Amino acid sequence: MMKIGAGILGAGAYLPDNVLSNQELAERFGVTTDWIYERTGIHNRRIVAPGQACSDLAVVAARQALAASGTTPDEIGMVIMATSTADYRMPATAAIVQGALGIPAAACFDLSAACSGFVYGLVVACHAVSCGFCPKVLLIGAEVLSQVASPVDCDSAILFGDGAGAVVLGAVPDGYGLLATDAGSIGSEHGAIVIPAGGSRLPASPEALAEQLQYVRMDGQQVFMFAMRVLGNSAMRVIQKAGLSLEDIDLFIPHQANRRIIEAAAGRLDLPMDKIVIDLEQCGNTSAASIPIALHNVLHAGRIRHGDRLVLTGFGGGVSWGSALVRWHSVEE
């Protein structure tokens, strides 16, 4: 069976209307707005309205991606939802999105890999297309992190925001689309970023709620050191696997965790900042949604052209990482 090239055909993104500013957080925690910005590179985060769930954000972004790629719902054979903040423990939020979009019977599942989730999903989706399992895949990264960030924990409250990004993947000409991948995890360090309660290890209970164990807990220094190291190393591995050099890459789109992490990693690689997408000032760290949101924004800004080579790199909980090297194929070409 001939292998089919697979790549991104179109993208979409959605951010909630509500804004959580540095001014509001500075007043809450007794710090300055400059202190917050210097540590994060963030001015504002978008926060869901009451009653707005992860699937609500995902559906809006998905509709944009379908329209941008010229895809109708009946062409989608698989829906992958990369998220750590699903609507329910069960069923998969991907199935809820499928129903809302009117997609006929399709394989639907959620993918839990935290901030690496979108890149992991991209690899799975491209292989599903390449092997002929389905002609097109809808991949969404969506998060409602405001519901798992403790309102009294400064470290997480200043970082996280809500949002969704989506792409449609399908067949592209040979030499385009996904060219190389790199991924891994260090499970022995999983405690660096964890939501302690709500799973089978520590089910939700009045005692867990009283201790606020339903909120994310993070070892900021450990995460910073891990991310700074892995971001550059994984990017270099994926470039080498494709037989390319740093000079061959047109844009790097990393997970938008924290401006300091991205700049530190860029410094280690001696990368010019004009090749690196930093897109978190007005939306914060949106975990699995951050790469597709940034991708959508640079596409609409005209920064991606036919034939450009992009490196997408996610890193975060697990602790995990994933990189994908993609050669862009414009649908109109």
Secondary structure by P-SEA (a helix, b strand, c coil): cbbbbbbbcccccccccccccaaaaaaaccccaaaaaaaccccbbbbbcccccaaaaaaaaaaaaaaaaccccccccbbbbbccccccccccaaaaaaaaacccccbbbbbccccaaaaaaaaaaaaaaaaccccbbbbbbbbccccccccccaaaaaccccbbbbbbbccccccccccccccccccccccccccccccccccccaaaaaacccbbbbaaaaaaaaaaaaaaaaaaaaaaaaccccccccbbbcccccaaaaaaaaaaacccccccccccccccccccaaaaaaaaaaaaacccccbbbbbbbbbccccbbbbbbbbcccccc
